[in-house]
Amino acid sequence: MTSEQLQKIIINEIDLEGIPPDVVGVILVRLTKQAFQQCMLDTYDALAPDDQKEFKRLMAASDSIAVRAFIEEKLPAIDALSILATKKIIAQYKKLRHDLSPIPVQTVATPA
């Protein structure tokens, strides 16, 4: 999947309402980068040991066309794997956002 495709998934899954546009841009860039990294880790884990060695070699050579061809050959369901990896990152973001949301202040009634 492309970065743009990953961003579309992210935009559709998270609530960006009320967040300033410049902050939304930063959030999307960071989440997309994390999603891509998670995709690479999950791809590596899904490969057989011999294929993992070849994957490392191709990644070290920085040949993105060869990497993509290799992945598509070895993992025909790579798009589904990419979506799952992206949803993992989205779930982590939602949890973090929830955990960091302001704690509601309870008002204490004063005795009359």
C-alpha positions as CSV (number, residue, x, y, z in Angstrom):
1,M,0.0,0.0,0.0
2,T,1.1,3.6,-0.6
3,S,1.4,6.2,2.1
4,E,-1.7,7.9,0.6
5,Q,-3.7,4.7,1.0
6,L,-2.5,4.3,4.6
7,Q,-3.4,7.9,5.3
8,K,-6.9,7.4,4.0
9,I,-7.4,4.5,6.3
10,I,-6.1,6.6,9.2
11,I,-8.4,9.6,8.4
12,N,-11.4,7.3,8.1
13,E,-10.7,5.7,11.5
14,I,-9.7,8.5,13.8
15,D,-11.6,11.6,15.0
16,L,-9.8,14.7,13.9
17,E,-12.6,17.1,14.6
18,G,-11.6,20.1,16.7
19,I,-7.9,19.6,16.1
20,P,-6.1,22.5,14.4
21,P,-5.1,21.7,10.8
22,D,-1.4,22.0,11.4
23,V,-1.6,19.5,14.2
24,V,-3.7,17.2,12.0
25,G,-0.9,17.3,9.5
26,V,1.7,16.3,12.1
27,I,-0.6,13.5,13.4
28,L,-1.2,12.1,9.9
29,V,2.5,12.1,9.0
30,R,3.5,10.4,12.3
31,L,0.8,7.8,12.2
32,T,1.5,7.1,8.6
33,K,5.2,6.6,9.3
34,Q,4.3,4.3,12.3
35,A,1.8,2.4,10.2
36,F,4.4,1.9,7.4
37,Q,7.0,0.7,10.0
38,Q,4.4,-1.7,11.5
39,C,3.7,-3.0,8.0
40,M,7.4,-3.8,7.5
41,L,7.7,-5.6,10.9
42,D,4.5,-7.6,10.3
43,T,5.7,-8.4,6.7
44,Y,9.0,-9.7,8.0
45,D,7.3,-11.8,10.7
46,A,5.0,-13.3,8.1
47,L,7.9,-14.5,5.9
48,A,9.6,-17.9,6.2
49,P,13.1,-17.7,7.7
50,D,14.8,-18.0,4.3
51,D,12.6,-15.3,2.9
52,Q,13.4,-13.1,5.9
53,K,17.0,-13.2,4.9
54,E,16.2,-12.2,1.3
55,F,13.9,-9.4,2.6
56,K,16.7,-8.0,4.8
57,R,19.1,-8.1,1.8
58,L,16.6,-6.3,-0.5
59,M,15.8,-3.7,2.2
60,A,19.6,-3.1,2.8
61,A,20.0,-2.5,-1.0
62,S,17.2,0.1,-0.8
63,D,15.6,-1.3,-4.0
64,S,12.0,-0.5,-3.4
65,I,10.8,-2.0,-6.7
66,A,12.5,-5.3,-5.9
67,V,11.2,-5.2,-2.3
68,R,7.6,-4.7,-3.5
69,A,7.9,-7.5,-6.1
70,F,9.4,-9.9,-3.6
71,I,6.7,-9.1,-1.0
72,E,3.9,-9.4,-3.5
73,E,5.3,-12.8,-4.6
74,K,5.7,-14.2,-1.1
75,L,2.7,-12.6,0.5
76,P,-0.2,-12.3,-1.9
77,A,-2.4,-10.9,1.0
78,I,0.0,-8.0,1.6
79,D,-2.7,-5.4,1.4
80,A,-4.8,-7.1,4.1
81,L,-1.7,-7.4,6.2
82,S,-1.0,-3.6,5.7
83,I,-4.6,-2.7,6.7
84,L,-4.3,-4.8,9.9
85,A,-0.9,-3.2,10.7
86,T,-2.4,0.2,10.2
87,K,-5.4,-0.6,12.4
88,K,-2.9,-1.7,15.2
89,I,-1.4,1.8,15.0
90,I,-4.8,3.5,15.0
91,A,-5.8,1.5,18.1
92,Q,-2.7,2.5,19.9
93,Y,-3.3,6.2,19.0
94,K,-6.9,6.0,20.2
95,K,-5.9,4.4,23.5
96,L,-3.2,7.0,24.0
97,R,-5.5,9.8,23.1
98,H,-8.1,8.4,25.5
99,D,-5.6,7.9,28.3
100,L,-4.3,11.5,27.9
101,S,-7.7,13.1,27.7
102,P,-8.5,15.6,30.4
103,I,-9.8,14.1,33.6
104,P,-13.3,15.4,34.3
105,V,-13.5,17.7,37.2
106,Q,-16.1,16.8,39.7
107,T,-17.7,19.7,41.5
108,V,-18.1,19.3,45.2
109,A,-21.2,20.8,46.7
110,T,-20.3,23.2,49.5
111,P,-22.4,23.0,52.6
112,A,-25.0,25.8,52.9
